[in-house]
């Protein structure tokens, strides 16, 4: 079974794209997780909401990057190089698609009655905020430096900003 590459072994541009996708996907799903109400969770609609948010955001991101990578493309580039570029774009966007998995599982657990809907929602939001909050530590690790308190603090600030963005998006759009 092929091993996942260590992010430290990837070109910096790929790691940057993946980190961007990770943050963007988690913020987008965080907005969806905040926006659902307990009734949607109890009906199962919240599962579809967070999964659709993640998958559709992933598809939009991939499409945008595929189009953008056509700007200034080498006219002599062969089909193999273009396919490899497309594969990299798709792979680097995967964190967007996976950002909705944990909230969907929590909402599904509440839907079948294993968790109270409010607990599922609070857990989904907290987990997404914690995932974003760990970005500072991840960035240091992927940069080859030892994680520090400053990296953790930067992640906490990022998580707070991301939560505010998610909350404002919900307030302004729902």
C-alpha positions as CSV (number, residue, x, y, z in Angstrom):
1,X,0.0,0.0,0.0
2,X,1.5,3.4,-1.0
3,X,2.5,5.6,1.9
4,X,1.2,9.2,2.1
5,X,4.1,11.5,1.4
6,X,5.5,13.4,4.3
7,X,4.5,17.1,3.8
8,X,8.1,18.1,4.5
9,X,9.1,16.1,1.4
10,X,6.7,18.0,-0.9
11,X,7.5,21.2,-2.8
12,X,6.7,24.2,-0.7
13,X,4.1,25.4,-3.2
14,X,2.2,22.1,-2.7
15,X,2.3,22.4,1.0
16,X,1.1,26.0,0.8
17,X,-1.8,24.9,-1.5
18,X,-2.8,22.1,0.9
19,X,-2.6,24.4,3.9
20,X,-4.7,27.0,2.1
21,X,-7.3,24.3,1.2
22,X,-7.2,23.0,4.8
23,X,-7.9,26.5,6.3
24,X,-10.5,27.4,3.6
25,X,-12.3,24.1,3.8
26,X,-12.5,24.2,7.6
27,X,-13.8,27.8,7.7
28,X,-16.4,27.1,5.0
29,X,-17.6,24.0,6.8
30,X,-17.5,25.8,10.1
31,X,-19.9,28.4,8.7
32,X,-22.3,25.5,7.7
33,X,-21.9,23.8,11.1
34,X,-22.8,27.1,12.8
35,X,-25.7,27.7,10.5
36,X,-27.6,24.4,11.0
37,X,-30.2,24.3,13.7
38,X,-31.1,21.4,16.0
39,X,-34.2,20.6,14.0
40,X,-32.0,20.1,10.8
41,X,-29.7,17.9,12.8
42,X,-32.6,15.8,14.1
43,X,-34.0,15.4,10.5
44,X,-30.6,14.4,9.1
45,X,-30.5,17.5,6.8
46,X,-27.4,18.8,8.6
47,X,-25.4,15.8,7.5
48,X,-26.2,16.7,3.9
49,X,-25.6,20.3,4.5
50,X,-22.0,19.9,5.8
51,X,-21.1,17.2,3.2
52,X,-22.6,19.3,0.3
53,X,-20.7,22.3,1.6
54,X,-17.4,20.4,1.7
55,X,-17.8,18.6,-1.7
56,X,-19.2,21.6,-3.6
57,X,-16.5,23.9,-2.2
58,X,-13.9,21.3,-3.2
59,X,-15.3,21.2,-6.7
60,X,-15.5,24.9,-7.1
61,X,-11.9,25.3,-5.8
62,X,-10.6,22.6,-8.2
63,X,-12.4,24.2,-11.1
64,X,-11.1,27.6,-10.3
65,X,-7.5,26.3,-10.0
66,X,-7.7,24.4,-13.2
67,X,-8.9,27.5,-15.0
68,X,-6.3,29.7,-13.4
69,X,-3.5,27.3,-14.2
70,X,-4.4,27.8,-17.9
71,X,-3.2,31.4,-17.6
72,X,0.3,31.7,-19.1
73,X,0.5,28.0,-19.7
74,X,3.3,26.9,-21.9
75,X,1.9,26.3,-25.3
76,X,4.4,23.5,-25.8
77,X,3.4,21.7,-22.6
78,X,2.5,18.1,-23.4
79,X,-0.7,16.3,-22.2
80,X,1.3,14.4,-19.6
81,X,2.4,17.6,-17.9
82,X,-1.1,19.0,-18.0
83,X,-2.5,15.8,-16.5
84,X,0.1,15.8,-13.7
85,X,-0.7,19.4,-13.0
86,X,-4.4,18.6,-12.7
87,X,-3.7,15.6,-10.4
88,X,-1.7,17.9,-8.1
89,X,-4.5,20.5,-8.1
90,X,-7.0,17.8,-7.2
91,X,-4.8,16.3,-4.5
92,X,-3.9,19.6,-3.0
93,X,-7.6,20.5,-2.6
94,X,-8.4,17.2,-0.7
95,X,-8.4,19.0,2.7
96,X,-11.4,20.9,1.6
97,X,-13.4,17.8,0.8
98,X,-12.4,16.1,4.1
99,X,-13.2,19.0,6.3
100,X,-16.9,18.0,6.4
101,X,-16.3,14.4,7.5
102,X,-16.2,14.8,11.3
103,X,-19.1,17.2,11.5
104,X,-21.1,14.9,9.2
105,X,-20.4,11.9,11.5
106,X,-21.4,13.9,14.6
107,X,-24.6,15.1,12.9
108,X,-25.4,11.6,11.8
109,X,-24.9,10.3,15.3
110,X,-27.4,12.9,16.6
111,X,-29.8,12.0,13.7
112,X,-29.9,8.4,14.8
113,X,-30.3,9.4,18.4
114,X,-26.9,8.6,19.8
115,X,-26.2,12.2,20.8
116,X,-28.3,15.2,21.6
117,X,-28.4,17.5,18.6
118,X,-27.0,20.5,20.6
119,X,-24.0,18.4,21.7
120,X,-23.3,17.3,18.2
121,X,-23.4,20.9,17.0
122,X,-21.2,22.2,19.7
123,X,-18.7,19.3,19.2
124,X,-18.7,19.9,15.4
125,X,-18.0,23.6,15.9
126,X,-15.3,23.0,18.6
127,X,-13.5,20.4,16.5
128,X,-13.4,22.6,13.4
129,X,-12.1,25.5,15.5
130,X,-9.5,23.3,17.1
131,X,-8.4,21.9,13.7
132,X,-7.9,25.5,12.5
133,X,-6.2,26.4,15.8
134,X,-3.6,23.7,15.2
135,X,-2.5,25.4,11.9
136,X,0.3,27.4,13.6
137,X,1.9,24.2,15.0
138,X,1.4,22.4,11.6
139,X,3.1,25.3,9.8
140,X,6.1,25.1,12.1
141,X,6.3,21.3,11.8
142,X,6.1,21.4,8.0
143,X,8.7,24.2,7.9
144,X,11.1,21.9,9.7
145,X,11.1,23.8,13.0
146,X,10.1,22.6,16.4
147,X,6.5,23.7,17.3
148,X,6.6,26.5,19.8
149,X,4.2,28.4,22.0
150,X,4.2,31.2,19.5
151,X,3.1,28.8,16.8
152,X,0.3,27.6,19.0
153,X,-0.7,31.1,19.9
154,X,-0.8,32.1,16.2
155,X,-3.1,29.2,15.6
156,X,-5.4,30.2,18.4
157,X,-5.6,33.7,17.0
158,X,-6.3,32.2,13.5
159,X,-9.0,30.0,15.0
160,X,-10.7,33.0,16.7
161,X,-10.6,35.0,13.4
162,X,-11.9,32.0,11.5
163,X,-14.8,31.6,14.0
164,X,-15.7,35.3,13.7
165,X,-15.6,34.9,9.9
166,X,-17.9,31.9,10.1
167,X,-20.3,33.6,12.5
168,X,-20.4,36.8,10.4
169,X,-21.0,34.8,7.3
170,X,-23.9,33.0,8.9
171,X,-25.4,36.3,10.3
172,X,-25.1,38.1,7.0
173,X,-26.3,35.3,4.7
174,X,-29.0,33.5,6.6
